[in-house]
Amino acid sequence: MPVTGGVHKPIEAYRRLYPVTADKVWLNNASMGTLSAPVAGALRAYIKRHALGDISIEHDLKLVQRARETAARFINASPGEIAFTKNVADGLNIVAQGLDWKPGDRIVIADQEFPANVYPWQNLVKRGVELVKVASRDSRVAVEAIIEALEPRTRLVSLSWVEFSTGFRNDLKVLAKTCHERGILFCVDGIQGVGAFPLDVRETDVDVMATSSHKWLLAPTGTGWMYVRESLIDKIAISYLGQSSVSRGKSLDYLDFDLPLWPDARRFEPGILNYMGLVGLTAAIELFEEVGIDRIADRIKALTDGAVAGLLDRGYDVISSRNSAEWSGCVCFRSPKIEPAEIHRRLGERNIIISLRNDIVRISPHYYNDHDDIGRFLEALPR
Ligand SMILES: Cc1ncc(COP(=O)(O)O)c(C=O)c1O
């Protein structure tokens, strides 16, 4: 990992790179992350070049290549296993529409999944596929409950790395092993974890990980990407085919319609990509590599620990698990006395930005927040 001058700068030093910290307490990275100055600078440079007509497809393709290598390195994949998409749902739909389902096949998800990890599978019900939603208990998705739902006809399990409404972190390694022992594919919606925790797709052994960049990665919207295990690429039929799905080598013959598919995950990208978004994604990940993703996770742990202790002290109910393998950057809570909308409103008035999800209040600090931010949040809570 590149490290500034061979020595890590203290993590607090990076806060000044986030302009949002000047006048807001942004505790809403699970909804929308804010851009750092280096990311905003990379986007501005891209816009300037394009505004001045300093445009070349070769240059843009190099930017895409760099983004692909950077994303792959970040999760220990190879570049050929990364496809750029629009969002999480786009990635999961590529898988849902590409596998050869038979009537009676079963897919298992949890009942607390975000819609992006429900609709792509639900869309297969009309083809005779059965979608099983495992009930969560005490804001947890129990591995035992997932195991109980697995039957001989189960072909795929798809879960969020971190559940958006409870902050519960699923154990990807255990789930992948459980699935593979039964010949089942394991698919992950990674968006609430990637950028907050280290992910090694080889070590965890997941088959597919679809994510996007505007939350914990602190990069632009519309910049989705997915990992597809190399041996699975050929088993996913291409639903959307276009100029970029095929390898044209040096040929400039745009009327040759017999070009071969890319042998790797680029075949899932039918056309020109969100180049500007990818420039932002590269800058965001390169900055995280400099900071160190382990240090980022530790910092999020310290900040969320502080928030949880303060919430409990003030009589709030924290519903997110804080167990060692289950905690995440999302802390979800309620008050026994005060309406969630009222809490949200009061904090908003003080420029403290948080989320409401159904009847739950959620904060999601990132590494650029500090303990003063948490203190201001706690102070502003209605008693
Ligand atoms: C768990 C989870 N998955 C996916 C998404 C986003 O899905 P998409 O990128 O398809 O809009 C969100 C939040 O917006 C989320 O919390």
The ligand as an ORCA input file, in Angstrom:
! r2SCAN-3c Opt
* xyz 0 1
  C     -27.571     -2.216      1.622
  C     -27.762     -1.286      0.456
  N     -27.676     -1.783     -0.794
  C     -27.804     -0.997     -1.871
  C     -28.022      0.353     -1.750
  C     -28.104      1.187     -2.982
  O     -28.577      0.456     -4.090
  P     -28.389      1.027     -5.548
  O     -26.914      1.266     -5.717
  O     -28.896     -0.044     -6.437
  O     -29.166      2.288     -5.647
  C     -28.158      0.913     -0.463
  C     -28.431      2.341     -0.206
  O     -28.784      3.173     -0.998
  C     -27.995      0.073      0.658
  O     -28.065      0.564      1.910
*
